[in-house]
Amino acid sequence: MRWLSQICEYYPLSKLVQLSSSDILDLLDQHQTNTILTHPTIPSQKGTMILVGAGPGHPDLLTQAALRAINTADLVLADKLISSETLALVPRRTEIYIARKFPGNAEKAQEELQERGLQALIEGKRVIRLKQGDPYIFGRGGEEVLFYKGHGYPVSVIPGLSSALSATALAGITATHRAVADQVVICTGTGRRGALPVPPEYSKFRTAVFLMALHRVEVLIESLVGVGWPLDIPCAVVERASCRDQRVIRTQLGNVARAVEQEGSRPPGLLVVGWGCDVIHPRSSENPWIVEEGLGQDLADVLHHGVDGEPGHVDVA
């Protein structure tokens, strides 16, 4: 049910209306029986696989190469991080498969996604795997390339705008700035099997961007303080970057956990820590944090896509 609620949240209405009663019954049956796809030993024909970076969320931030790939796909593999506006660009003729990714099921969902892609390759299809941001920046792109390569299928990669850097720009944060920040480190807040990764050491001239970290931000902050990061260093939580409901919470490291707890979460989101957060939007000492809603009218007007995507076929498996 959690996965079904994700579909309702992230799929455009044009695709939701195609779900039939039999689709839902198939979904429940496959979820209960945990059906595993089986493959012939030798593929009868060669399909093609392309990992496509979908950018931070808004379809206008897709590259032209990414859009062309989507328009030529037989199957699009996606997960809940891909925005409904981007999925709306998938042509009607194209099958879409969405992963059952929710807390506690990520590894199994990843396996199912790869198995579905492999089955399509064996059938000779052109498969597009849409990845949030850039496939090789904490997108498990390398794992998927090795998986398909191990089964005899080479994989092409179309880079995308990584949310690690595009989200900072969209939030008015200069990740580098002369005499303020001369280095950027991109980290994950969730390591293998959920372990907390080793935190980067503090440098006054460093901007750190943490992906997949907001669900455990309090533990992350403790680890950062333990390696010298000051509690008064400015930071920002950037959620739903580039989307119309983008939100930025500007605060200090010592307040960020309380801010996230009180304001709630709007995934996907990331945490930016460093003195560069103060360059364009200096902090106010009056409030422990401030919340900025939306993109701003000028940017919202620019990020207005005019591509009429036809609703596609939804495979609820």
C-alpha positions in Angstrom: 0.0 0.0 0.0 2.9 2.3 0.6 4.2 1.7 -2.9 0.7 2.2 -4.3 0.4 5.5 -2.5 3.8 6.5 -4.1 2.4 5.8 -7.5 -0.7 8.0 -6.7 1.7 10.8 -5.5 4.2 10.8 -8.3 2.4 9.6 -11.4 0.6 12.2 -13.6 -3.1 11.9 -13.7 -3.0 10.9 -17.4 -1.3 7.7 -16.4 -3.2 7.0 -13.2 -6.5 6.9 -15.1 -5.2 4.0 -17.2 -4.9 1.7 -14.2 -7.6 -0.9 -14.5 -9.0 -3.3 -11.9 -7.0 -6.1 -13.4 -3.8 -4.0 -13.2 -4.4 -3.6 -9.4 -5.2 -7.3 -9.0 -2.0 -8.2 -10.9 -0.1 -5.8 -8.6 -1.4 -7.4 -5.5 -0.8 -11.0 -6.8 2.8 -10.2 -7.7 3.4 -8.5 -4.4 2.1 -11.5 -2.5 3.8 -14.2 -4.6 7.1 -12.3 -5.1 7.2 -13.5 -8.6 10.8 -13.8 -9.9 11.4 -13.4 -13.7 13.2 -16.3 -15.4 15.3 -15.8 -18.4 16.7 -18.1 -21.2 20.4 -18.8 -21.0 21.1 -17.3 -24.3 19.2 -14.1 -25.4 17.3 -14.6 -28.6 17.9 -11.0 -29.7 19.8 -8.0 -28.5 18.1 -5.1 -26.8 19.7 -1.9 -25.8 20.0 -0.2 -22.4 20.6 3.5 -21.7 20.9 5.1 -18.2 19.4 8.6 -18.5 20.0 11.3 -16.0 16.6 13.1 -15.4 18.0 16.1 -13.6 16.7 17.5 -10.3 13.0 17.2 -11.2 11.7 19.8 -13.6 11.4 18.5 -17.2 12.9 21.7 -18.6 16.2 20.6 -17.0 16.4 17.4 -19.0 19.0 17.5 -21.7 18.0 17.2 -25.3 19.7 13.8 -25.5 17.7 12.6 -22.5 14.4 13.7 -24.1 15.3 12.0 -27.4 16.1 8.8 -25.6 12.8 8.9 -23.8 10.9 9.4 -27.1 12.6 6.3 -28.6 12.1 3.9 -25.7 10.1 0.7 -25.7 10.3 0.5 -21.9 11.0 3.2 -19.3 12.2 2.0 -15.9 11.6 4.6 -13.2 11.2 5.0 -9.4 9.3 7.4 -7.2 12.0 10.1 -7.4 11.2 10.8 -11.0 8.7 13.7 -11.1 5.3 13.3 -12.6 6.0 16.1 -15.0 8.9 14.2 -16.4 6.9 11.0 -16.7 4.2 12.9 -18.5 6.7 13.3 -21.4 6.8 9.6 -22.0 4.8 8.8 -25.2 1.6 6.9 -25.0 3.0 3.9 -26.9 5.8 3.4 -24.3 5.5 1.0 -21.3 6.5 2.4 -17.9 7.6 0.3 -15.0 7.8 1.9 -11.6 9.9 0.3 -8.8 8.3 -0.6 -5.5 10.8 1.5 -3.5 9.8 2.4 0.0 11.7 2.2 3.3 12.7 -1.4 4.1 12.2 -2.5 0.5 14.9 -0.6 -1.4 17.2 -3.5 -2.1 14.4 -5.8 -3.3 13.0 -3.1 -5.4 16.4 -2.5 -7.1 16.6 -6.2 -7.9 13.1 -6.2 -9.4 13.9 -3.2 -11.5 17.1 -4.8 -12.9 15.3 -8.1 -13.5 12.5 -6.2 -15.4 15.1 -4.4 -17.5 17.0 -7.7 -18.3 13.8 -9.4 -19.4 13.1 -6.5 -21.8 16.6 -6.7 -23.2 16.2 -10.4 -23.8 13.0 -9.5 -25.7 15.1 -7.2 -27.9 13.6 -3.9 -26.5 15.1 -0.5 -26.2 15.2 0.2 -22.4 15.6 3.6 -20.8 16.4 3.7 -17.1 15.5 7.1 -15.8 17.7 8.2 -12.8 17.1 11.2 -10.7 20.0 13.7 -11.1 23.0 12.1 -12.7 23.3 8.3 -12.9 26.8 8.2 -11.4 26.3 10.6 -8.5 24.8 8.3 -5.8 22.4 6.9 -8.3 23.7 3.3 -8.2 24.4 3.8 -11.9 27.6 1.8 -11.7 25.9 -1.1 -10.1 23.3 -1.3 -12.9 26.0 -1.0 -15.6 27.9 -3.9 -14.0 24.7 -6.0 -13.7 23.7 -5.7 -17.3 27.3 -6.0 -18.5 27.5 -9.2 -16.6 24.6 -10.5 -18.6 26.2 -9.5 -21.9 24.5 -6.2 -22.5 26.6 -3.0 -22.8 25.1 0.1 -21.2 25.2 3.7 -22.5 24.9 6.6 -20.1 23.4 10.0 -20.8 24.6 12.4 -18.0 22.1 14.6 -16.1 22.2 17.7 -14.0 23.1 16.4 -10.5 20.8 17.7 -7.8 23.9 18.0 -5.7 24.9 21.1 -7.6 21.8 22.2 -9.4 19.7 22.3 -6.2 22.3 24.6 -4.6 22.0 27.0 -7.5 18.2 26.9 -7.5 18.3 27.7 -3.8 20.5 30.7 -4.3 23.5 29.1 -2.7 26.9 29.5 -4.4 28.8 26.3 -3.7 32.1 28.0 -4.5 32.9 31.7 -3.9 36.2 33.5 -4.0 37.8 33.8 -0.5 34.8 31.9 1.0 34.6 28.3 -0.5 37.2 26.8 -2.9 36.1 23.2 -2.7 32.9 21.1 -2.8 32.5 17.6 -1.4 29.4 15.6 -2.3 28.4 12.9 0.2 25.7 10.5 1.0 23.9 10.3 4.3 23.1 6.7 3.8 25.8 4.1 3.1 25.7 0.5 2.2 23.0 -1.4 4.2 22.0 1.9 5.9 25.3 2.5 7.7 26.3 6.1 8.3 29.3 6.9 6.1 32.5 8.5 7.4 31.9 12.2 7.6 34.2 14.7 5.7 36.6 16.6 7.9 35.9 20.3 8.5 37.5 23.0 6.4 36.5 26.6 6.5 36.7 26.8 2.7 34.6 23.7 2.0 31.0 23.3 1.0 29.5 19.9 1.8 26.4 18.6 0.1 24.7 15.6 1.6 22.2 13.5 -0.4 19.8 11.0 1.2 20.5 12.3 4.6 17.4 14.1 5.9 15.8 11.0 7.4 18.8 10.7 9.8 19.9 14.3 10.0 20.4 14.3 13.8 22.9 11.5 13.7 24.6 13.1 10.7 25.0 16.4 12.6 26.5 14.6 15.6 29.1 12.9 13.3 30.0 16.3 11.7 30.4 18.0 15.0 32.6 15.1 16.0 35.1 15.9 13.2 35.2 19.7 13.8 32.2 21.2 12.0 31.0 24.2 14.1 27.4 24.4 15.2 27.1 28.0 14.0 28.1 27.2 10.4 25.3 28.2 7.9 23.4 25.4 6.2 20.3 24.9 4.1 17.8 22.1 3.4 16.7 22.1 -0.2 13.7 20.0 -1.0 11.9 19.3 -4.4 14.5 21.4 -6.2 13.3 22.9 -9.4 9.7 21.8 -8.8 6.9 24.2 -8.2 6.7 23.1 -4.5 10.4 23.6 -4.0 11.3 24.5 -0.4 14.4 25.9 1.2 15.1 26.0 5.0 18.0 28.3 5.8 19.5 27.8 9.3 22.7 26.8 11.1 24.0 23.3 11.7 23.0 23.4 15.4 19.4 24.1 14.4 18.8 22.0 11.3 17.6 18.9 13.1 14.9 20.8 15.0 14.0 22.7 11.9 13.4 19.5 9.9 11.4 18.0 12.7 9.1 21.0 13.1 8.7 21.8 9.4 8.4 18.2 8.2 10.0 16.5 5.2 9.3 17.1 1.5 11.4 14.5 -0.3 13.6 14.3 -2.3 15.8 16.7 -0.4 19.4 17.4 0.5 21.5 19.3 3.1 24.1 21.9 2.2 26.6 22.9 4.8 29.3 25.6 4.5 30.0 29.3 4.7 29.0 29.7 1.0 25.4 29.3 2.2 25.6 32.9 3.6 27.0 34.7 0.6 23.8 35.5 -1.3 21.3 35.1 1.5 23.0 36.2 4.8 21.4 34.8 7.9 19.2 36.8 10.1 19.9 36.6 13.9 16.3 37.1 14.7 15.0 33.6 13.8 16.7 30.2 14.2 15.6 29.4 10.6 13.6 30.7 7.8 11.5 28.8 5.2 11.2 29.8 1.6 8.4 28.3 -0.5 8.4 27.9 -4.2 10.8 28.8 -7.0 10.2 32.5 -7.2 8.1 34.0 -10.0 10.9 34.8 -12.4 12.4 31.4 -12.2 9.0 29.7 -12.3 8.3 31.6 -15.5 11.5 30.4 -17.1 11.1 26.8 -16.1 7.8 26.3 -18.0 8.0 23.3 -20.3 5.9 23.3 -23.4 6.4 19.7 -24.4 3.1 17.9 -24.7 3.8 14.4 -23.5 1.2 11.8 -24.5 0.1 9.6 -21.6 1.8 6.2 -21.8 0.9 2.7 -20.8 1.5 2.0 -17.1 2.9 -1.4 -16.1 2.1 -1.7 -12.4 4.3 -4.7 -11.8 
